[in-house]
Amino acid sequence: MLSDLESLSVLKGVVAALRFHDDGTLAEAAGHLEQLDLQLAAELCYANGRIMHHGSDMLMTLSGTGGWPPRGWMMMGDELSVCAVAEVACFVRNREASFNEVFRGLAEASGT
């Protein structure tokens, strides 16, 4: 039986999947990134998630409506993107991936 991260890492277009702790340290990973790159990736995902939560707090205050904080986020580059839900993230080749499938997998892996 495949772990949640291994299941994510075999989705079409996914380069690597990772889970990180609430302090940005790497908890576990699957896929094809070097160990140093994985730790930097965990720190990036943690930091970007905190920024997204801060922004959602401001939007809730400004709009006066609920529906925040966000469940996940995506940072899209020309060829590679980072997608995350809660403490689980993956790096994806844009042209190969179904982002709907990736986010479904992330939601399952994160338990949200």
N, C-alpha and C positions, 0 to 999 in steps of 0.2 A: 504494500500500500504506500502511495506517495504522500509525503508530508504536504502541508498547505503551500509552503514555499517551493517545493519541488514541482507541485502541480502548476504553480504560477510560472516557474522558469521554463516549462516545456510548452507554454502557449506560444503560438506563432508570433514571432517578432520580439519576444521578451529575451533580453540579454542576461539579466540577473534579477533576482528578487531578494529582499532583505527585510528583517524585522529588527527594530531598534528599541532600546529602553528609553524611558522618559528623561534621561540625561544626555541622549544623543549617542550613547555607546552602542556598538553592534551587538545584537543578541544572537542572530543566526542568519545564514545566507545560503542561497542556491544559485547556480548559474555560472557565468564566466566573467568575473572581475577579480583582480588581484586582491589580496587581503588588505593592503594599505588603501587601495581604492575603495574597498567595501567600507572601511571605517570612515573614510572621508564622505562617502555616499550616505552613511547613517547620520553623520553630523549635518550634512546638507539637508537631508529630509527632515530631521528633527527641527532645525532652525527655520526652514521654510514653513513647516506646520505651525510653529509658534507665531510666525509673522502672519499667516493666514488667520489664525484665531484672534490675533490682535485686531486685524482689519475687520473681521466679522463682528467683534465687539463694538467697534466704532460704527459700522453700518447699522447694527441693531439700535444703537443710541440715536443716530441721526434719523433713521427711518421710523422709529417707534414701533417697528413690527418684529415679530419673532421669526423663527425659522433658522436661527443661527445657533451654534457655530457650524461651519461646514463639515461635512463628513469626510471629504477628501479634497485633493487638489491635483493639478497637473501643470507642469512646466514644459512647454513645447519648444524644441529647437528645430533647426532645419532638417536634421536626419534622426536625432535621438530625442526622446522625451522621458521625463520622470513622472510617474503617476503614483499617488499615495492615498491610502485610506487608513486613518488612525495611525498605528505604529508599523504598518506594512507598506513597502514601496517596491516598485520595479522600474527598471530602465528598459525602454522599448524602442525598437527601430520603427519609425513612423510608417514607412511604406509597406511593412509586412504585417502590422498588427491590426486587430479589431479592438478599438479602444473600449467599445461596449463590453466585449469579452474580458478584456484586461480589468476593467473596473468591477465587473461581476466577480472575477476571481479575487480581487483585492478585498471586496466586501466580505466574501466568504472567509478568506484567510484572517481577516481582522475581527470577525465575529460581529460586524455591524449590519 
